[in-house]
C-alpha cells in the first residue's frame, strides 16, 4: 500500500513537472458594450423659431395665444439665452419686495411695449419706485433673446396675474432695439 501511494505521488509529481506550462490564453478583450441608443425624443418645437410668415398669417387671437405660450416658457425657463424671470419676479408676478419689483399690477414700467422691451433688452438698474416701494437693484440685460421671445414674455407679463395690457409683437421689439 505504502509503496503504491509513494508511486502515485511520484507519478503525479512527475506529471506535474513534465506537463509544459500551458500558455494562458489571453483573455478576450472585453468588447465595448454598445450603449443602447435612447429613442430619439421628438425635437420639441422651438417656439422662438416660429416661421415669421406663419406667425404673421395668424388671426389676432391665435397670435396672442402663441405669444402667451412662448412667453410662459421664457418667463419660467429663460428661453434660448435669457434668465428665468420667475427666479426674481416669482410665479405670481408679485416679485420679492424690496429686492425684486412686482410685475402684477405694474403698469408704469410694463404698460408700454417699447418701455417694457427696453427693460428686457438693456436690463435695468438705479432707483425706481413700483407700487409705493423703492427698488435699487440690478436686472441683467437679456437682449440676446430673439425678438419673438421678448415679444412673447412681455405679452405674457402684460396678460397674467390680473394684468390686461394687450399684446406686444416682434415688430415692437425690433423698434425698441432702435
Ligand atoms: C436676477 C433677477 C432678475 C431677473 C432674472 C429678471 N429681473 Fe426684471 N427686474 C429685476 C430687478 C432687480 C428690477 C428692478 C431694477 C431697479 O431697481 O432699477 C427689475 C425690473 C423689471 C421690470 C420693471 C419694474 C416693474 O416691475 O415694473 C420689468 C418689466 C422686468 N423686470 C421684467 C423682467 C423680465 C421680462 C424678465 C425675464 C426676461 C426679468 N425681468 C428677469 C430683477 C430681475
Boltz pocket constraint, residues with backbone or C-beta under 6 A from the ligand:
constraints:
  - pocket:
      binder: B
      contacts: [[A, 74], [A, 75], [A, 82], [A, 83], [A, 84], [A, 85], [A, 86], [A, 87], [A, 88], [A, 89], [A, 99], [A, 100], [A, 101], [A, 102], [A, 103], [A, 106], [A, 108], [A, 109], [A, 110], [A, 116], [A, 119], [A, 120], [A, 124], [A, 125], [A, 126], [A, 127], [A, 128], [A, 130], [A, 135], [A, 136], [A, 137], [A, 138], [A, 139], [A, 140], [A, 142], [A, 153], [A, 154], [A, 157]]
      max_distance: 6.0
